[in-house]
Amino acid sequence: RGMSWAATVGEREEHIKRDVGAQRRAISPCLWTRQNLWRCFVSLLSGLVLALFVLVYFEQNLSASRDKLPRLKGWLAPQPTNSSTHPVERTSEPCQPQTNVAFMKVHKCGSTTVQKVFLRYGHKHRLTVALPRERDRPSIGTAGVITGNDYLSPPRGRPNIFAHHAIYNRTTFDNLMPKNTKFVAILREPLSRLRSSFQYFKMDRYFLGLRKATGGSPPILTYLDNPKKWDKLYRPPTRLDFVDHICNRNCMSRDLGLPKKHYNNKTAIESFIRNIETDFSLVMILEHFDQSMVLLRRRMCWSVEDIIYDSVKLPKKSNYGESQYNITERRRQNFVDNNYADYLLYNHFKEVILRQISEGGSGFQTELQNYKQINRIISKLCHSKSKNPNYTVRSSTKGQIFSVDRIFCNQMKSERQAWDPILRRDYSYSVFNRFAG
């Protein structure tokens, strides 16, 4: 019996061991599953930490690359002093640069050249530039209305710079921009603007029967023979993303907010012009472009570096010259009579610009000539075959002002389409900085 009992005990122990092993094998998958979950969690956490370090690294590199962008040692003050080389201004009370600016990009008035200056300024100084919610869209809003769905939500506060197409409405912009925003616009001789618009937008296709009536001559001449007749046959595109870009009559006044019902109302037009003069810090004139740019610098208390533009790309007058179209005095007068509001608007602000230039005296002329010289040299250099352009702008009184390199040239030549992804990345960096800070 003793042996039988021992055998029985041994069998029981073996049986127990087998049961425990089986239980452990049954439980093992659960244990491994928990371990795998823990390992996944640790791996995910490690990945997030690594991603954070990568973002910090790239942000530091971005800051370093931006620091390479040529900058002035100080802001230029509003009144010039003579310089034998390039203009540097001094004053006992330096002004404060304006960083909240809305530029009304009036169609076919050289406004793209000015837009590039504003977009570059916003990027350089890490300001928030208003962007359309839809990528690469040339305008923000429709028919003077801008809703929250029309623009990309700023990473902080309100936009500092507005430089896309939009029809001006003061109430709309008061709701969009900071309270101390300065407004700027640009105008062009109305008939010259029409020639540009007719060619760029192929306007003849929007007037019923105009192409057939030309008889082989330029459609614009047929239109100018009787603008009132053809305006009644005007059929603009109905696409919402295109409707603000096509216009046949008093187009500059329309872009600045004059309702169509007031096109023939002299009293309403004069009131409209007075309001524009009150609201806007500067209304530039394309025919006096460099003078307008110097006035812009003074009004905004910016530097000469900030207003350098790509003069090689500036439209040439010969592109739309009267010799091409034989615009007679009768045709010109037909157009003037039909665009009464635009001519009142243009003539008024042309007189304002000329008066401001005259009031600037010799100091303004010295600054203007120096500015033209600098801009011409830089534009030519940036369009040269040199892969690594290098130029230093110096002053006879303060030495080096700023330097021109490949980065400066690329940014100076970049248009809205190239700036769009860059400025959207600026939004992302701003969000990251706010999160990290």
VEXDREN-2710 file (C-alpha; in Angstrom, 1 decimal):
% VEXDREN-2710
k/r/px/py/pz
1/ARG/0.0/0.0/0.0
2/GLY/2.9/2.4/0.8
3/MET/4.2/2.0/-2.7
4/SER/0.8/2.4/-4.2
5/TRP/0.3/5.5/-2.2
6/ALA/3.6/7.0/-3.2
7/ALA/2.9/6.2/-6.8
8/THR/-0.4/7.8/-6.4
9/VAL/1.2/10.9/-4.9
10/GLY/3.7/11.1/-7.6
11/GLU/1.1/10.8/-10.3
12/ARG/-0.9/13.5/-8.5
13/GLU/2.2/15.9/-8.5
14/GLU/2.8/15.2/-12.2
15/HIS/-0.8/15.7/-12.9
16/ILE/-0.8/19.0/-11.0
17/LYS/2.4/20.1/-12.9
18/ARG/0.7/19.4/-16.2
19/ASP/-2.4/21.3/-15.2
20/VAL/-0.3/24.3/-14.1
21/GLY/1.6/24.3/-17.4
22/ALA/-1.6/24.1/-19.4
23/GLN/-3.0/27.0/-17.4
24/ARG/0.1/29.0/-18.0
25/ARG/0.0/28.3/-21.7
26/ALA/-3.6/29.3/-21.8
27/ILE/-2.9/32.6/-20.0
28/SER/0.4/33.2/-21.9
29/PRO/-1.3/34.8/-25.0
30/CYS/-3.0/37.3/-22.7
31/LEU/0.3/38.2/-21.1
32/TRP/2.0/38.6/-24.4
33/THR/-0.9/40.7/-25.7
34/ARG/-0.5/43.1/-22.7
35/GLN/3.2/43.2/-23.2
36/ASN/2.7/44.1/-26.9
37/LEU/0.3/46.8/-26.0
38/TRP/2.8/48.3/-23.6
39/ARG/5.6/48.0/-26.2
40/CYS/3.4/49.8/-28.7
41/PHE/2.6/52.5/-26.2
42/VAL/6.3/53.0/-25.5
43/SER/7.1/53.1/-29.2
44/LEU/4.4/55.6/-29.9
45/LEU/5.5/57.8/-27.1
46/SER/9.1/57.6/-28.3
47/GLY/8.0/58.5/-31.8
48/LEU/6.1/61.6/-30.5
49/VAL/9.2/62.8/-28.6
50/LEU/11.4/62.2/-31.6
51/ALA/8.9/64.2/-33.8
52/LEU/9.0/67.0/-31.3
53/PHE/12.7/67.2/-31.4
54/VAL/12.6/67.1/-35.2
55/LEU/10.2/70.0/-35.3
56/VAL/12.4/72.0/-32.9
57/TYR/15.4/71.3/-35.1
58/PHE/13.7/72.5/-38.3
59/GLU/12.3/75.5/-36.6
60/GLN/15.8/76.5/-35.5
61/ASN/17.0/75.9/-39.0
62/LEU/14.1/78.1/-40.3
63/SER/15.1/80.8/-37.9
64/ALA/18.7/80.6/-39.0
65/SER/17.8/80.7/-42.7
66/ARG/15.5/83.7/-42.1
67/ASP/18.4/85.4/-40.2
68/LYS/20.4/85.1/-43.4
69/LEU/17.8/87.2/-45.2
70/PRO/19.3/90.7/-45.6
71/ARG/18.0/93.1/-42.9
72/LEU/18.6/96.7/-42.2
73/LYS/20.5/97.6/-39.0
74/GLY/17.7/100.0/-38.1
75/TRP/14.5/101.5/-39.5
76/LEU/14.8/104.5/-41.8
77/ALA/13.1/107.6/-40.5
78/PRO/10.6/109.6/-42.5
79/GLN/12.6/112.6/-43.7
80/PRO/15.6/112.2/-46.0
81/THR/19.1/113.8/-45.7
82/ASN/21.4/114.0/-48.7
83/SER/23.8/111.2/-49.3
84/SER/26.4/110.8/-52.0
85/THR/25.6/107.2/-52.6
86/HIS/22.3/105.8/-51.3
87/PRO/19.6/107.4/-49.1
88/VAL/19.7/107.0/-45.3
89/GLU/17.4/109.1/-43.3
90/ARG/17.9/110.6/-39.9
91/THR/15.6/112.2/-37.3
92/SER/15.7/112.8/-33.6
93/GLU/12.3/111.1/-33.4
94/PRO/12.4/107.8/-35.3
95/CYS/9.0/106.6/-36.5
96/GLN/7.5/103.2/-35.9
97/PRO/7.2/100.8/-38.8
98/GLN/3.6/100.1/-39.8
99/THR/3.0/96.3/-39.6
100/ASN/-0.8/96.3/-40.1
101/VAL/-1.5/97.1/-43.7
102/ALA/-4.3/96.3/-46.2
103/PHE/-3.4/96.7/-49.8
104/MET/-6.4/96.9/-52.2
105/LYS/-5.1/95.1/-55.3
106/VAL/-7.0/97.0/-58.0
107/HIS/-7.2/94.9/-61.2
108/LYS/-4.7/95.6/-64.0
109/CYS/-3.0/98.6/-62.3
110/GLY/0.4/97.1/-61.7
111/SER/-0.9/95.8/-58.4
112/THR/0.9/92.4/-58.7
113/THR/4.2/94.2/-58.4
114/VAL/3.2/95.9/-55.2
115/GLN/1.6/92.7/-53.9
116/LYS/4.9/90.9/-54.1
117/VAL/6.4/93.6/-52.0
118/PHE/3.8/93.2/-49.3
119/LEU/4.0/89.4/-49.2
120/ARG/7.7/89.5/-48.9
121/TYR/7.5/92.1/-46.1
122/GLY/5.0/89.9/-44.2
123/HIS/7.2/86.8/-44.5
124/LYS/10.4/88.7/-43.7
125/HIS/9.0/90.2/-40.5
126/ARG/7.1/87.1/-39.5
127/LEU/3.7/88.7/-39.7
128/THR/0.4/87.0/-40.4
129/VAL/-0.6/87.5/-44.0
130/ALA/-4.3/86.9/-44.8
131/LEU/-4.7/83.9/-47.1
132/PRO/-7.7/82.4/-48.9
133/ARG/-8.9/79.2/-47.4
134/GLU/-8.7/77.6/-50.8
135/ARG/-5.0/77.2/-51.9
136/ASP/-3.6/79.5/-54.5
137/ARG/-6.8/81.5/-54.9
138/PRO/-6.1/85.1/-56.1
139/SER/-8.9/86.7/-54.1
140/ILE/-10.5/86.6/-50.7
141/GLY/-14.2/87.0/-50.5
142/THR/-16.7/87.9/-53.2
143/ALA/-18.4/91.2/-54.1
144/GLY/-17.1/93.0/-51.1
145/VAL/-18.2/90.3/-48.6
146/ILE/-15.6/88.4/-46.6
147/THR/-16.8/85.6/-44.3
148/GLY/-14.9/83.3/-42.0
149/ASN/-15.1/80.6/-44.7
150/ASP/-13.2/82.8/-47.2
151/TYR/-9.9/83.0/-45.4
152/LEU/-7.6/80.7/-43.5
153/SER/-7.9/81.2/-39.7
154/PRO/-4.9/83.1/-38.5
155/PRO/-2.7/81.3/-36.0
156/ARG/-3.0/84.2/-33.6
157/GLY/-5.2/87.3/-33.5
158/ARG/-6.0/89.0/-36.8
159/PRO/-4.0/89.2/-40.0
160/ASN/-1.3/91.9/-40.2
161/ILE/-1.1/92.1/-44.0
162/PHE/-3.8/91.8/-46.6
163/ALA/-2.7/91.8/-50.2
164/HIS/-5.1/89.6/-52.2
165/HIS/-7.9/90.8/-54.6
166/ALA/-11.0/92.0/-52.7
167/ILE/-13.6/94.7/-53.3
168/TYR/-13.1/97.3/-50.6
169/ASN/-15.8/97.6/-47.9
170/ARG/-14.7/99.4/-44.8
171/THR/-17.1/97.6/-42.5
172/THR/-15.8/94.2/-43.8
173/PHE/-12.2/95.2/-43.3
174/ASP/-12.8/96.7/-39.8
175/ASN/-14.1/93.2/-38.8
176/LEU/-11.1/91.4/-40.4
177/MET/-8.1/93.6/-39.7
178/PRO/-6.6/95.2/-36.6
179/LYS/-8.0/98.7/-35.7
180/ASN/-4.8/100.5/-36.6
181/THR/-4.6/99.1/-40.1
182/LYS/-3.3/101.4/-42.8
183/PHE/-5.0/101.2/-46.2
184/VAL/-3.1/101.4/-49.5
185/ALA/-4.3/101.2/-53.1
186/ILE/-3.0/101.8/-56.7
187/LEU/-4.7/103.3/-59.7
188/ARG/-3.9/103.5/-63.4
189/GLU/-4.9/105.8/-66.3
190/PRO/-8.3/104.2/-67.1
191/LEU/-7.9/103.7/-70.8
192/SER/-4.5/102.2/-70.3
193/ARG/-6.0/99.9/-67.8
194/LEU/-8.7/98.9/-70.3
195/ARG/-6.1/98.0/-72.9
196/SER/-4.3/95.8/-70.4
197/SER/-7.6/94.2/-69.3
198/PHE/-8.8/93.6/-72.8
199/GLN/-5.7/91.7/-73.7
200/TYR/-5.2/89.8/-70.4
201/PHE/-8.8/88.7/-69.9
202/LYS/-9.7/88.4/-73.6
203/MET/-12.6/90.7/-72.9
204/ASP/-14.0/90.6/-76.4
205/ARG/-15.6/87.2/-75.7
206/TYR/-17.9/88.8/-73.1
207/PHE/-19.6/91.2/-75.5
208/LEU/-22.3/89.5/-77.7
209/GLY/-21.4/90.0/-81.3
210/LEU/-18.2/92.0/-80.8
211/ARG/-15.8/89.6/-82.4
212/LYS/-18.0/89.3/-85.5
213/ALA/-18.3/93.1/-85.8
214/THR/-14.6/93.8/-85.7
215/GLY/-14.0/93.0/-89.4
216/GLY/-10.4/92.0/-88.6
217/SER/-9.5/95.1/-86.6
218/PRO/-8.6/94.9/-82.9
219/PRO/-11.9/94.3/-80.9
220/ILE/-11.0/97.1/-78.5
221/LEU/-11.3/99.6/-81.3
222/THR/-14.8/98.4/-82.2
223/TYR/-15.7/98.6/-78.5
224/LEU/-14.4/102.1/-78.2
225/ASP/-16.4/103.3/-81.2
226/ASN/-19.5/102.9/-79.1
227/PRO/-18.9/101.7/-75.5
228/LYS/-22.4/102.4/-74.3
229/LYS/-23.8/100.1/-77.0
230/TRP/-21.5/97.2/-76.2
231/ASP/-21.9/97.6/-72.5
232/LYS/-25.6/96.7/-73.0
233/LEU/-24.4/93.5/-74.6
234/TYR/-21.9/92.7/-71.9
235/ARG/-22.3/89.1/-70.5
236/PRO/-19.7/88.5/-67.8
237/PRO/-18.8/85.1/-66.4
238/THR/-21.0/83.9/-63.5
239/ARG/-18.5/81.7/-61.7
240/LEU/-18.2/83.1/-58.1
241/ASP/-14.4/82.7/-58.1
242/PHE/-14.1/84.8/-61.3
243/VAL/-16.9/87.3/-61.1
244/ASP/-14.8/90.0/-59.3
245/HIS/-12.0/89.8/-61.8
246/ILE/-13.9/90.7/-65.0
247/CYS/-15.2/94.3/-65.3
248/ASN/-16.2/96.6/-68.2
249/ARG/-16.9/100.0/-66.7
250/ASN/-15.6/102.1/-63.9
251/CYS/-13.6/99.1/-62.8
252/MET/-11.2/100.9/-60.4
253/SER/-14.1/102.6/-58.7
254/ARG/-15.9/99.3/-58.4
255/ASP/-12.8/97.6/-56.8
256/LEU/-12.7/100.4/-54.2
257/GLY/-16.4/100.0/-53.4
258/LEU/-18.5/102.3/-55.5
259/PRO/-21.9/100.8/-56.2
260/LYS/-22.9/100.5/-59.8
261/LYS/-26.0/102.6/-59.3
262/HIS/-23.8/105.6/-58.6
263/TYR/-21.8/105.5/-61.7
264/ASN/-23.5/108.5/-63.2
265/ASN/-24.1/110.3/-59.9
266/LYS/-21.5/113.1/-59.6
267/THR/-22.5/113.9/-56.0
268/ALA/-22.2/110.3/-55.0
269/ILE/-18.9/109.9/-56.8
270/GLU/-17.4/112.9/-55.2
271/SER/-18.5/111.7/-51.7
272/PHE/-17.0/108.3/-52.6
273/ILE/-13.6/109.9/-53.5
274/ARG/-13.6/111.9/-50.2
275/ASN/-14.2/108.7/-48.2
276/ILE/-11.3/107.0/-50.0
277/GLU/-9.0/109.9/-49.3
278/THR/-10.0/109.7/-45.6
279/ASP/-9.7/106.0/-45.3
280/PHE/-6.5/105.4/-47.2
281/SER/-3.0/106.4/-46.1
282/LEU/-1.8/106.3/-49.7
283/VAL/-3.3/105.9/-53.2
284/MET/-0.4/105.0/-55.6
285/ILE/-0.4/105.9/-59.3
286/LEU/1.1/103.5/-61.7
287/GLU/2.3/106.2/-64.1
288/HIS/4.4/107.6/-61.1
289/PHE/5.3/104.2/-59.7
290/ASP/8.8/104.8/-58.2
291/GLN/7.5/108.1/-56.7
292/SER/4.6/106.1/-55.2
293/MET/7.0/103.5/-53.8
294/VAL/9.1/106.2/-52.0
295/LEU/5.9/107.7/-50.6
296/LEU/4.8/104.2/-49.5
297/ARG/8.1/103.8/-47.7
298/ARG/7.7/107.1/-45.9
299/ARG/4.0/106.5/-45.0
300/MET/4.8/103.0/-43.6
301/CYS/8.2/104.0/-42.1
302/TRP/9.7/101.1/-43.9
303/SER/13.3/100.6/-45.1
304/VAL/14.6/101.0/-48.7
305/GLU/15.2/97.2/-48.6
306/ASP/11.5/96.7/-48.0
307/ILE/10.4/98.4/-51.2
308/ILE/12.8/96.9/-53.6
309/TYR/10.8/95.4/-56.5
310/ASP/11.4/93.4/-59.6
311/SER/11.6/96.2/-62.2
312/VAL/12.5/93.8/-65.0
313/LYS/9.0/92.3/-64.8
314/LEU/7.2/95.7/-64.7
315/PRO/4.8/95.9/-67.7
316/LYS/6.2/98.0/-70.6
317/LYS/4.1/100.8/-72.0
318/SER/4.7/99.5/-75.5
319/ASN/2.7/96.4/-74.7
320/TYR/-0.6/98.4/-74.8
321/GLY/0.6/101.5/-76.7
322/GLU/-1.8/103.7/-78.7
323/SER/0.3/103.0/-81.9
324/GLN/-0.9/99.4/-81.8
325/TYR/-4.6/100.3/-81.7
326/ASN/-4.8/103.8/-83.2
327/ILE/-7.0/105.1/-80.4
328/THR/-8.2/108.4/-81.8
329/GLU/-9.3/111.3/-79.7
330/ARG/-13.0/110.5/-80.5
331/ARG/-12.6/107.0/-79.2
332/ARG/-10.8/108.2/-76.1
333/GLN/-13.6/110.7/-75.4
334/ASN/-16.2/108.0/-75.9
335/PHE/-14.5/106.0/-73.2
336/VAL/-14.0/109.0/-70.8
337/ASP/-17.7/109.8/-71.1
338/ASN/-18.6/106.2/-70.2
339/ASN/-16.2/105.9/-67.3
340/TYR/-16.9/109.2/-65.6
341/ALA/-16.3/107.8/-62.1
342/ASP/-12.9/106.3/-62.9
343/TYR/-11.6/109.5/-64.4
344/LEU/-12.7/111.6/-61.5
345/LEU/-11.1/109.1/-59.1
346/TYR/-7.9/108.8/-61.1
347/ASN/-7.4/112.5/-61.8
348/HIS/-8.0/113.4/-58.1
349/PHE/-5.4/111.0/-56.7
350/LYS/-3.0/111.8/-59.5
351/GLU/-3.1/115.5/-58.4
352/VAL/-2.6/114.3/-54.8
353/ILE/0.5/112.3/-55.7
354/LEU/2.0/115.2/-57.7
355/ARG/1.4/117.6/-54.9
356/GLN/3.0/115.2/-52.4
357/ILE/6.0/114.8/-54.7
358/SER/6.3/118.6/-55.0
359/GLU/6.0/119.1/-51.3
360/GLY/8.9/116.6/-50.7
361/GLY/11.3/119.1/-52.2
362/SER/14.9/118.3/-53.1
363/GLY/15.1/115.7/-50.3
364/PHE/12.4/113.6/-52.0
365/GLN/14.1/113.9/-55.4
366/THR/17.5/112.8/-54.0
367/GLU/15.9/109.8/-52.3
368/LEU/13.9/109.0/-55.5
369/GLN/17.0/109.0/-57.7
370/ASN/19.0/106.9/-55.3
371/TYR/16.1/104.5/-55.0
372/LYS/15.8/104.1/-58.8
373/GLN/19.5/103.4/-59.0
374/ILE/19.5/100.8/-56.3
375/ASN/16.4/99.1/-57.6
376/ARG/17.8/99.0/-61.2
377/ILE/21.1/97.5/-60.1
378/ILE/19.5/94.9/-57.9
379/SER/16.9/93.9/-60.5
380/LYS/19.6/93.5/-63.1
381/LEU/21.8/91.5/-60.8
382/CYS/19.0/89.2/-59.8
383/HIS/18.2/88.4/-63.4
384/SER/21.8/87.8/-64.3
385/LYS/23.3/84.4/-64.9
386/SER/25.1/84.5/-61.6
387/LYS/24.1/81.6/-59.4
388/ASN/25.3/83.4/-56.2
389/PRO/24.6/87.1/-56.6
390/ASN/26.3/89.3/-54.1
391/TYR/25.8/93.0/-53.7
392/THR/26.0/95.4/-50.8
393/VAL/24.0/98.6/-50.5
394/ARG/26.0/101.2/-48.6
395/SER/25.5/104.7/-47.3
396/SER/28.1/107.4/-47.2
397/THR/27.1/108.1/-43.6
398/LYS/26.2/104.7/-42.1
399/GLY/28.2/102.2/-44.2
400/GLN/26.5/98.9/-45.1
401/ILE/22.7/99.1/-45.1
402/PHE/21.7/95.6/-46.5
403/SER/23.1/92.9/-48.7
404/VAL/21.6/91.1/-51.7
405/ASP/22.1/87.4/-52.2
406/ARG/20.4/84.5/-53.8
407/ILE/17.7/84.3/-51.2
408/PHE/16.9/88.0/-51.5
409/CYS/16.7/87.7/-55.3
410/ASN/14.4/84.6/-55.2
411/GLN/12.0/86.3/-52.8
412/MET/12.0/89.5/-54.7
413/LYS/11.0/87.7/-57.9
414/SER/8.4/85.4/-56.3
415/GLU/4.8/86.0/-57.2
416/ARG/1.7/85.1/-55.3
417/GLN/1.6/81.5/-56.6
418/ALA/5.1/80.9/-55.1
419/TRP/4.4/82.7/-51.9
420/ASP/1.1/80.8/-51.1
421/PRO/2.8/77.6/-49.8
422/ILE/5.5/79.5/-48.0
423/LEU/3.0/81.7/-46.2
424/ARG/0.9/78.7/-45.3
425/ARG/4.0/77.0/-43.7
426/ASP/4.5/80.3/-41.8
427/TYR/1.0/79.6/-40.3
428/SER/2.1/76.2/-39.2
429/TYR/5.3/77.5/-37.6
430/SER/3.4/80.1/-35.8
431/VAL/1.0/77.5/-34.4
432/PHE/4.0/75.4/-33.3
433/ASN/5.7/78.3/-31.7
434/ARG/2.6/79.1/-29.7
435/PHE/2.3/75.5/-28.6
436/ALA/5.9/75.2/-27.7
437/GLY/6.0/78.6/-26.0
END
